[in-house]
Amino acid sequence: MARIGRTTTAVGMLVALLAAATSLPAGATVRTSPWDSIKSWETGTIQRVVDGDTMLVKDDVTGAVSRIRFIGINAPEIDTKTHSGQCGGWQAKAALEGLAPLGTKVRLASLDPASKGSRARPQRTVLAWNPVSAEYDQDLAWAMAERGWGHWFTVPNEAAMSSLYRGVIKSAQQRKVGIWDTSLCGENEQPDANIGLRVNRSTEALNDEWVTIRNLGDAPVDLSGWRIRDTGNAAGYTFPGGSLLNSGDFRTLRTGVGTSGGADGRTLYLGKKKLVYQNPGSGPYLVGDAVYLLDRFGNYRFTREYPCLNGCELDALEGSVVISELSLGKKKGTKRAATQYVRLINNGIATQCLDGYRIETGDTVIRFDPGTCLAPGATWTLRGGVGTNTATNRFLARSIPMLWSTGSLKLISDREQVMAERTW
């Protein structure tokens, strides 16, 4: 059996947990790691590697053969009779075959024994047998992520290891290995391209969920044949021929149905019937999503993952766009609501755009529209009263105050970073 080379951090935690559990009194509960909640431990033998995140495993007890889908990563697809392949698909399959060849013994772990993904595939963390340590301590998804053969993929009910996978994937991205090699499947065309991606999530309206694709560079970028996707491959969109994006310009890709162009000529539509981008939520484990921009060869060129973890790159707005003024209004009731306002100012030296960002105060959430940008020294004001919305003023026409007598107001990024905050 080809060895992965070392016990992963995640599985090291598992081994320590199991060792500790054996020395505890009967009925005691261990609460030291994400593995505490594991409810399913199955063992089996690998019959075949299907692709970089899926394998056929024969159960040691029942003899049943199941198509097991890894938890935590999504590897590129190989071409089949039903769909075309993706950049890195065959390399990812070969990498997994090298790590866990036919006949390898594995242990399958899950928080929910009934957990299944697309095509009813059981979702499991797959731990391969290590003959050196005589333990099931080789996390195959971790090993594939470490080598760059999968991007982050979270399932809310199976996210115990999610933050650990996210960390190792970040390392692979920084080292530009596997799918993160920008010339893996063809020439790195337009190497000076600089594209910024933002995600605006929605809980209801399909067209209130969108991605902006903005040219942050000094030269035009030809996006013809380039592709947008999410972690689950549900938001695939290929830019048509002639998709030239000038410096500073942007496109908005909305999830629902509509006619491309729109009032500003910048709006595109996915044509989906349900929301795509996952809400991070407030559960005990890390859950999130991402938008990726791939070039016409299928190379991963630009990424926007959320939520932000410790150590993620500095946001362009951080320290530059601040809350400069805040008024709780005058008098009471409707008059107070009408005279309340919040003002932002860009103290930086470059134009900053607020696509996908939001203001939160109490139970009020205000999301910025695509194309909301502040030049150096410019301001943007949110007003509680009635008026005509402009590029620099938004009116809410509220009869109830948005700002309470005591509270806080935050400017939050699409990656859940607090960019600015004011309390009173």
Secondary structure, DSSP 4 states (H G I P E B T S, - for coil): ----SS--HHHHHHHHHHHHHHTSPTT----SSGGGG--EEEEEEEEEEEETTEEEEEETTT--EEEEEESEEEPPPPP-SSS---TTHHHHHHHHHHHS-TT-EEEEEESSTT-B-GGGPBEEEEEEEETTTTEEEEEHHHHHHHTT--EEE--GGG-TTHHHHHHHHHHHHHHT-GGG-TTTTS---STT--EEEEEE--SS-GGG-EEEEEE-SSS-EE-TT-EEEETTS-S-EEPPTT-EE-TT-EEEEESS---TBTTTT-EEE---SS--SPP--SSSS---EEEEEE-TT--EEEEEEESPPTTPPPPTTTTTEEEEEEE--SSSHHHHHHH-EEEEEE-SSS-EE-TT-EEEETTEEEEPPTT-EE-TT-EEEEESS-----SSEEE---SS-SS-SS-EEEEE-TTS-EEEEEE-
